[in-house]
Amino acid sequence: MDVTEQQRLLYLLRNPLIDATLAFRMDLPNLQELQLLMPSLCDDDVDRIAGFFEFTRPPIMDRLFIRLSGGKASRARGGGGGTIVGMAGEDEDDAYIASNSDLVLDHLKFIKLVNFRGTRCEVHLLEFVVSRAPALEQLVLVTVEGEGVLGDEQMKIVQDRVMAMQTASPVFCVVVCRHSEDGSRSPAHTRFYHEE
């Protein structure tokens, strides 16, 4: 993917006014790693990410990195409800993303979500991706630092909840850790481009 394609893709992912069915009809046969930098994650964002995968179906993508904002901005825009610990059950209306697609991410082996809080939207995104990744080997959830940090007991609950999800991979490792404990791989490109 050349620089022009990358810029177009970033524009399409960030622009809520573009119809997903028109915007994401592109061929990405060489996409091996996808890094999403999300200022927040709400239901619309989960729909956009699901739409992206549905309309591009990257055939060789093996690494997915999602970095959520670690600050208050991500919570201010409707982060999707309380933490995973406070969720008693699933809302059937929210489960449509995971059930309405025959998408398979055949080569996806590694997923890393940074600044994880365990919100409903984060959980739905994880459910969508892990249910479509039969080759998944490792899922790394790096918890948020500072305000909203998860305690040890909450981290264990998160790990148990993720392990209980319906997955396409018969065996994969789930790591829930803090930033200081994260020794997993990082994205190939670590320089972030932010709009001023």
Salt bridges, closest charged atoms under 4 A:
GLU33 OE1 - ARG63 NE 2.78
ASP43 OD1 - ARG120 NH1 2.99
ASP45 OD1 - ARG48 NH1 2.91
ASP45 OD2 - ARG77 NH1 3.17
GLU54 OE2 - ARG57 NH2 2.45
ASP62 OD1 - ARG63 NH1 2.88
GLU90 OE2 - ARG161 NH2 2.13
ASP94 OD2 - ARG120 NH1 3.27
ASP94 OD2 - HIS124 NE2 3.88
ASP102 OD1 - ARG57 NH2 2.83
GLU127 OE1 - HIS124 ND1 3.38
GLU147 OE2 - ARG75 NH2 3.71
ASP152 OD1 - ARG178 NH2 2.82
ASP160 OD1 - LYS156 NZ 2.98
GLU181 OE2 - ARG178 NH1 3.66
ASP182 OD2 - LYS112 NZ 2.61
GLU195 OE2 - ARG14 NH1 2.88
